[in-house]
Amino acid sequence: MIDDKINDLVKARDAVFALMLNEHAPGGSLAGKVVPQPAPPQPGELKPTPQEIDGPYFRLGAPHRSNLLEPGDKPELVLSGRVLNQHGKPIPNAIVNIWSSDAVGNYDMVGHKYTGYVVTDADGRYEFTTIVPGCYYPRDAKHIHAKVQGVSSPVTTQLYIEAEAGNEDDPFFTPECLVRCTVDANGTKHGTFDFVIRQVTERENVTPESLAELLSTVCG
């Protein structure tokens, strides 16, 4: 098991070096390898959403909106789903923040094009209307970044759109983050993805009592 983890780290290191040298890293070779991953689920729990890098284009201050279309855009993707905790319970009032490039792979670092956040409803549901973003070098897949928080640490991941070219060639691609889609009569994709995040318990909340319990455990 330890040897397998070491081999995975070596492969991830080599893939990162390949990207730095403008070489092509194998598809999936960096998925879940660059940032720490959630702990494996306990019996009866859902598997948490894999975490991934922010990328260099995340910005604070995203507007509160579900419609990310710019003037002249046609709706190409309606992305919806739920935010669930590890026990499958919907999380109301969770924040779902997404950002992506435009249709030709450019990110808006001055304004807030193709970025926004919503708050989940009482059933933990969210929805966005946006475009299918473009791809850009050195990435192979069209992808949407997402950051989710709901009485939890922030969870950052990347979503991939079913049936778009390049998914399996992308170094960060994982099937666990594939958005399954249907296509309506107008050609708009309707994709569904449920985020699973581990919520903080009252016992884990940082209080004088919890710190005292932690110290007691550590110091015996």
C-alpha positions in Angstrom: 0.0 0.0 0.0 2.8 2.4 0.9 4.7 1.5 -2.3 1.6 2.2 -4.3 1.2 5.7 -2.7 4.9 6.5 -3.4 4.5 5.4 -7.0 1.4 7.6 -7.3 3.3 10.6 -5.9 6.2 10.0 -8.3 3.8 9.9 -11.2 2.1 13.1 -10.1 5.5 14.8 -9.7 6.5 13.7 -13.2 3.2 14.9 -14.6 3.6 18.3 -12.9 7.1 18.6 -14.3 5.8 17.8 -17.7 3.2 20.6 -17.5 5.9 23.0 -16.3 8.1 22.0 -19.3 5.1 22.5 -21.7 4.9 18.7 -22.3 1.7 16.7 -22.2 0.8 14.9 -19.0 -1.2 11.7 -19.4 -4.9 11.8 -19.0 -6.0 11.5 -15.3 -2.4 11.5 -14.1 -2.9 14.5 -11.8 -6.5 13.8 -10.7 -6.6 14.0 -6.9 -2.8 14.0 -6.6 -1.9 17.6 -6.2 -4.1 18.5 -3.2 -5.1 16.5 -0.1 -8.2 14.4 -0.5 -11.0 13.8 1.9 -10.8 10.9 4.3 -12.4 7.7 2.9 -16.1 7.3 3.8 -17.1 5.3 6.9 -19.5 2.4 6.5 -22.9 3.8 5.4 -21.5 7.1 4.3 -21.4 8.6 0.8 -18.0 9.0 -0.9 -17.0 12.7 -0.7 -16.5 14.8 -3.8 -12.8 14.7 -4.9 -11.0 17.9 -4.2 -8.9 19.7 -6.9 -6.8 22.8 -7.4 -8.3 26.2 -7.6 -6.3 27.0 -10.6 -4.8 30.5 -11.1 -8.0 32.3 -11.9 -10.2 32.1 -8.8 -11.3 35.5 -7.5 -13.2 36.5 -4.5 -16.2 38.7 -4.9 -18.3 36.6 -7.3 -21.8 38.1 -7.8 -24.8 36.3 -6.3 -26.6 35.0 -9.5 -27.6 31.8 -11.2 -27.6 33.1 -14.7 -24.0 33.5 -15.9 -24.9 34.3 -19.6 -23.3 37.4 -21.1 -25.1 39.5 -23.8 -25.3 37.5 -27.0 -24.8 34.1 -25.4 -27.2 31.3 -25.8 -27.8 28.9 -22.9 -25.6 25.9 -23.5 -25.6 24.3 -20.1 -28.1 24.2 -17.2 -26.1 22.8 -14.3 -28.1 21.6 -11.3 -28.0 19.2 -8.4 -27.8 19.1 -4.6 -25.3 19.6 -1.9 -25.3 16.6 0.5 -23.4 15.7 3.6 -21.6 12.4 4.1 -24.9 10.8 5.3 -26.8 11.8 2.2 -28.7 14.6 4.0 -29.4 17.7 1.9 -27.6 20.8 3.1 -29.7 24.0 2.9 -28.0 27.4 2.7 -24.8 26.0 1.3 -22.7 28.2 -1.0 -22.0 26.9 -4.5 -19.6 29.1 -6.3 -18.6 28.3 -9.9 -16.2 30.0 -12.4 -15.0 29.1 -15.9 -13.4 30.5 -19.0 -15.4 32.0 -21.9 -16.1 30.1 -25.1 -12.5 30.4 -26.4 -10.7 29.6 -23.1 -10.2 33.1 -21.7 -10.8 33.9 -18.0 -12.1 37.3 -16.9 -9.6 38.6 -14.3 -11.0 42.2 -14.3 -14.7 41.6 -14.1 -16.8 38.6 -13.2 -17.8 37.0 -16.5 -18.9 33.4 -16.2 -18.6 33.3 -12.4 -21.2 33.5 -9.7 -22.6 31.9 -6.6 -25.9 30.6 -5.3 -27.3 29.5 -2.0 -28.9 26.1 -1.9 -32.6 25.9 -1.1 -34.3 23.9 1.7 -33.7 20.7 -0.2 -30.0 21.5 -0.8 -30.6 22.2 -4.5 -28.7 24.6 -6.7 -28.9 25.6 -10.4 -26.8 27.7 -12.9 -27.4 28.6 -16.5 -24.1 29.2 -18.4 -22.1 28.3 -21.5 -20.0 25.3 -22.3 -16.5 26.9 -21.6 -13.7 26.7 -24.1 -10.5 24.7 -23.6 -7.1 26.3 -23.3 -3.5 25.2 -23.3 -2.2 23.1 -21.5 -5.6 21.6 -20.5 -7.4 19.2 -22.7 -10.9 19.3 -21.3 -13.6 21.9 -21.0 -14.2 22.3 -17.3 -16.0 24.3 -14.7 -14.4 25.1 -11.3 -16.6 24.9 -8.2 -16.1 25.8 -4.6 -18.7 24.6 -2.1 -19.2 25.2 1.6 -22.0 24.4 4.0 -21.1 24.2 7.7 -17.8 22.7 6.4 -14.4 23.6 5.2 -14.5 24.9 1.6 -14.4 22.1 -1.0 -12.9 22.9 -4.3 -13.3 20.7 -7.4 -13.5 20.7 -11.2 -16.5 19.5 -13.2 -16.3 17.9 -16.7 -19.2 17.9 -19.1 -20.3 14.6 -20.6 -19.7 14.0 -24.3 -17.3 17.0 -24.6 -14.0 16.3 -26.5 -10.8 15.9 -24.5 -12.2 14.8 -21.1 -10.2 11.6 -20.8 -7.0 13.2 -22.2 -7.0 15.9 -19.5 -4.4 15.4 -16.6 -6.9 16.4 -14.0 -9.9 14.4 -15.3 -11.7 11.9 -13.1 -15.0 10.2 -13.9 -16.2 11.0 -10.4 -16.5 14.6 -11.5 -18.2 14.0 -14.8 -21.5 15.9 -15.2 -24.1 13.6 -16.8 -26.2 15.4 -19.3 -29.3 15.2 -21.4 -29.9 17.5 -24.4 -33.2 19.3 -25.0 -34.8 20.2 -28.4 -32.9 23.5 -28.5 -29.5 21.8 -28.0 -29.1 23.0 -24.4 -27.4 20.5 -22.2 -29.0 19.8 -18.8 -26.3 18.4 -16.5 -26.7 17.1 -13.0 -24.1 16.8 -10.3 -24.4 16.3 -6.5 -21.7 17.5 -4.3 -20.9 15.4 -1.2 -19.1 17.3 1.6 -18.2 16.4 5.1 -19.8 18.8 7.6 -18.2 20.0 10.8 -19.8 18.6 13.9 -20.5 20.5 17.1 -17.7 18.5 18.8 -15.3 19.7 16.1 -16.3 23.3 16.5 -13.5 25.4 17.9 -14.5 26.3 21.5 -12.7 26.4 24.9 -14.4 23.1 25.7 -13.3 21.4 22.4 -9.8 22.7 22.8 -9.6 21.4 26.3 -10.8 18.0 25.2 -8.2 18.0 22.4 -5.4 18.8 24.8 -6.6 16.2 27.2 -6.6 13.6 24.4 -3.1 14.7 23.1 -1.5 15.0 26.5 -3.2 11.9 28.0 
